[in-house]
Amino acid sequence: MATMAAGLVENVWNGPDLLEQVLDSGNVGEGRLLLLEQESERLGQRVVKVPPTSLLQEALLHLSGVRGLLGQRQPVDVQRRLARVGAQLATVVGEILFNSNQFPLARRWYLAAARAAREAEDGYLGDIVLAGAAYLPTYAGEPREVLAHILPRLEQGPSPSPAIAWLWGFAAKAYAALGDQPAFERAIEASRLSLEQSSPDTVQPGIFSFLPEKHAFYEARGRVDLRDTEGAAAAAARALATYDLTDTTEPALVRFEHASALAQAGEIEEAYRIAVGAITDPHTFHSVSVVTRAHEFGTLLDPAGQIVREWREVLAGLSAPDASISALSPVPRT
């Protein structure tokens, strides 16, 4: 009975894809292609609006269909469009796994996304994947690895785009973490210029682009690391003025930059208030980036003071996303 039930569940999950793959054998219909493209774009925007793991099943189901179609070797143009969808969906999965503290799995998905972007001959998407993968060494505290990961691409002198602006932003943060202020200033300015010179229709919300408020957030983080408290506070204020505050992680991270700047300036009580607000905001998802930043903020507080004890109590109620894959939403076997 258990075997029959498992087979029934598998057919319920995969039956529509299997049927459509037969119907699309050798030449995917335009309607199916458009649907897959729209869904991958939607997921790329949605993944910053909801707890990321809630989208894992959906992304993997769409990927299952794309894999089946790619395996049939469609006409060249169709094959490229499918590969592009596959690259986008794999990037979404990489984003989900990064936020869930699954760094080795996320790295593997980003590598697959990069391979699919090359198959699609989509250089812009390849740059987006490269930027997404830069989260891993950034939040592992390895700024030199960040630079080794992205500088070869930037040294090619690429044309301005949101993806290139994002890569320069990562470089700026890495230089700041290493205490190299001149290199930080050059990189954050290069990021700003690349974004300003990008085609306006490419600057949009979601993980397939880079927005001015994210640039301001990266500047704020770099200036906190360089102990430029006034500059950090100003950049954080610019970011918060334009962010969609319903996003699940980045507004909270910007608030931590603001709180960190205040703590460096000696305004401990106000810094604590803002940091608590970042953690307790109902929109905030306690991703690995948020939890990591929360712990980093605690290092700015007087280790013998009352506020640091209160902050430790706040942190005790947090936990980084479970490192076990079983903690993620269950997915069907495909």
N, C-alpha and C positions, 0 to 999 in steps of 0.2 A: 504493500500500500504506500509506503514512504517513497519507493522508487517511482511509482505512478504519479504521486503528488508532485514530486520534484520535476518529472517530465512535463506535467501540466503547467506548472509555474514557468518553466523555461519556455514553453510554447506561447504562453500568454505574453511574456516579456519580449521574445524575439520573433514571434510569428509575423507581425506586420513588416518588420525589416526583411525577413526572409521572402515574404510574398513580393514586396516591392523590388527586391534585388532581382527576382526572376523576371518581373515585368520590365525592369530597366536594363536587362542583360544586353550588353553591347552598345547601348546608347541611352544614357539617362535623360529623361524628359526635362525640359526647361523648368517646368513647375516644381519638380522635385529638387533641382539644383537651387532654384531661388529660395525654396523653403529652408534647405540646409544652410544656405548663406545667411538668410535672415535670422535663423536660430543661433548660429554661431556668434553673430554680431550682438544679438540680444543677450546671450549668456555673458559675453564679454563686458557688457554694461551692467548686467544684473548682479554679477559676482561681487561688486563693491557695495551693493544695496541690501543684501541679506546675509545671514550666516553662511559663509561659503560652502560648507559641507552639505547644505541643503540642496545644492545644485549638482552634486557629484553624480547621482543616478542619471539625471537628465543628460549631462554632458557625455557620460559613458554610453548611454543608449544611442545618442546621435553618432558617436564615434563608431559604434558597432556597425551601423548602416553604412557609414562612409568607408570603413575598411572593406566591407563586402563588395562595394561598388568599385573601389580602387583595384581590388584583386582581379576584376574582369577586364582590366586594361581598356578603358573607354577611349573614344577619339581624343586626340592630343589636347584640344582646348578644354574639353570636359574633364579630362584627367587632371589638368592643372587646377581647374576650379575646385575639384574635389580635394586635391592635395592642400589647397589653401584653406578650405573648411577644416580639414583634418589638423592643419597646423594651428588654427585658431582654437579648436576644441581642446587639443593637447595643451595649449597654453593656459586655457581655463582650468584644466585639471592640475597643471603645475601650480597655478595660483592657489587653488584650493588646498593642495598638499603642503605648500609652503606655509600658508596660514595655520595649518594643522600641525606644524612642527615635524613634518615628514620630509626632511631635507633630502635624504638619498633618493626617495621615490620622486620627489619634485624634480630633482636634477635629471633623472631618467626621462621624465615626461618633457622637460624643456629640450633635451637632446632630440627626442622624437619630433617635437614641434619644429626645431631647427631643420631637421632632415626633410620634413614635409614642406617647409617654406622654400627650401632649395628646389625640391621637386616642382613646386608651383612657380618657380622663377620669380618669386615675390621678395625683392630686396627689402622693401619697407617692413614687411611682416618678419623677415629674418632679423632686422634690427630690433623690433619689438620683443621678439623671443629672447634675444641677447640681453636686452634690458631687464626683462622679467627674471631671467636666470641670475642677474646680478643681485637680486634680493638675498640669495643664499649666502655668499661670502660676506655681504654687508651685515646681515643679522647674526652671522657666526663670529663677528668681530675680527674680520680679516681684510682690512683695507688694502693691503698690498695685493691680495688675491683679486679684489675688485678691479684694481687698475690693470693687473695682468689679463683679466677677462675682457675688458672693454677698450683699452688703449689701442690694440692693434687695429680695431675698426675705426676709431677716431683718427688715427694717424693716416688713414687713407684719404682724408679730406672729403668726407661725404657731403652731399647736398643737404641743405637745411630741411628738417622734418621734425614732427613731434618726437619720433623715436630717437633721433640723434640728440635732440634737446634733453631727452630723458637720460641717455647715456652720459652726456656732459654733466647732468645733475648728479648722477652716481659718482662720476669722477670727482666732482667738487666735494661731495660728502667724504669720500675716501681721503682726499688731500687734507681736509680739515681734521679728520681723525688722526692723521699723521702729524698734525701741527704745522703744515706747510701753507701759511696764509697766502703768499703770492700765487701759488698754484691754484688754491681754492678760488681766489678772486678771478683769475683767468678762466677757470672752468665754469664758474657760475655765470660769468658774463657770456661765455660761448653758448651756454645753455639758453640764456635769455634771448640772444640774437638768433639762434637757430629756431626758437619757437616763434619769435616775431616774424621771421622770414618764411615761415611755413605757410602752405596754402590753407586759408581759413577753414575750408571744408574738411581738413584732416584733423583739426583741433576739436576734440569732442570727448565726452565723458567715457569712462570705462578703461579697461586694461589695454586696449589697442591704440591708445593715444596718450597725450601728456598735456596737462592744462596749466595755465599760468599760476593757479593757486598751488599746484604741486611744486612748481618751480620755487615759489615763495616758501613753501614748507621745507624744501631741501636747503634753501639758503638759511632759514632759521636754524635748522639742525647743525649746519656747518658753523654758523656763528656762535652757537652754544659751545661747540667743541673748541672753538678758538677763543672763547670767553669774551666775545664782543657782545656784551649783554644788551646794549642799546640797539645794535643792529639786529640781534636775534629777536628782540621784542617787536621791533618794527616789522620785520619780515613775517613773524607769526601773526601779527595784526592784519597784514595784507592778505595772508592766506585765509584766515578765519572770516574775513569780510566777504569772500567770494566762494568759499567751499559750500557745497551742499551738505549741511550738517546732519543729514540723515545717512550719509555714507558710514559704513560700519567700522572703519579703522583710522583713516587718515585725519579726520577732524580731531580725534582723540590724541593722535600723535602730535599734531600741531599744538594742542593745548599743553602737552608735556614740554614742548620746546618753550612755550611762553612761561610755564611754571619753572622750568630750569633756569631761564634768564632771570626771573624774579629771585629765585633762590641764590643765584650767583651775586645778585645785587643786594642781598641781605634781607629781602622782603619775604621772609620765610612763611609767615602765616597766610599771606595772599597766595604764595606759590602752592602751599598745601591745599588751600581751598580749590584752586583751579585743577590741581592734579586729581583730587578726589572727584571733582565734577567730570573729569575725563573718563575715569574708571566707571562711575555710576550712571553715566548717561545711558538711557535705555537703548539708544541706537548703537552703542559701542559693543563690538564683538571682541572678546578677549583672545585675540589672535596671538601668535608667537611674537609678532612685532610689538603689540600693545603691552603684553606682559613683560617682554624684555625691556621696553622703555620705562615701564613702571619701576622695575628694579633699579635701572640706571638712575632714575630720578632720586631714589632713596639714598644714593651715595652722596648726594649734594647736601643732605641734612646733617645736622650736628648729631654724631652717633650717641651722644650722652643726653640729648634733649628729649623733652616730652613729645614733641611733634614726630620725631623719628619713631618713637614707640607706637604712636597712633598710626603712623604710616605702615609699620610692620603688621599691625592688626588688619589694615586694609589689604595688604598683600597676602596675608594668610587666607583670605577668602577667595584668592585667585589661584588659578593653576593654568599653566600652559596647556594647550590642547594635547590630549593624550597621544603619546608617541606610538601607541598600538594602532594598527590599521583597523582593528575591530571596533575602535571608538568612532570611526567614521560611519556615515549612513550605509546600511547594507546595500550591496549592489548585486544585480543578478549575474549569474555565470553566463558568459557569452562564448 
